[in-house]
């Protein structure tokens, strides 16, 4: 699916690669739309598990954001196919995604929104809307990941330094800057 696109995916080809009959796939999935939605669900759940495992409430809120950002990027690098299934399948190729499933997708960046909101309440983070800010943070991290996965990172830039600096810059954009007295 990732190699050829969802539109060119066939249950017959899946069966052939899995070394099973095409009819046996239909015992588990009604059609390729159901298969894709199952793959998306599984991948989102895997990402969410990783993010939840990373949360350490004993750390300060800024560090928690940094840890989640790093975890998100590392998930994408360690599991590029799952990441692509979640975020890079072209919308026009996808089946209509059931509305109830959107909550599962949202739950990943709502983790960020909760931490951002706590930082806002403690006057550490300067944002008006934690949900929009979390989505903005996610979009910036997605951009970092996309550059790396699509092999668009300038060869003069070491990947680790790029990731570290990107996370630092993104997080710094949310922090209230204290002026010296």
PyMOL commands that set and color helices and strands:
alter all, ss='L'
color gray80, all
select helices_A, chain A and resi 6-8+11-18+22-25+32-54+61-78+80-87+91-93+99-121+130-149+159-172
alter helices_A, ss='H'
color red, helices_A
deselect
rebuild
show_as cartoon
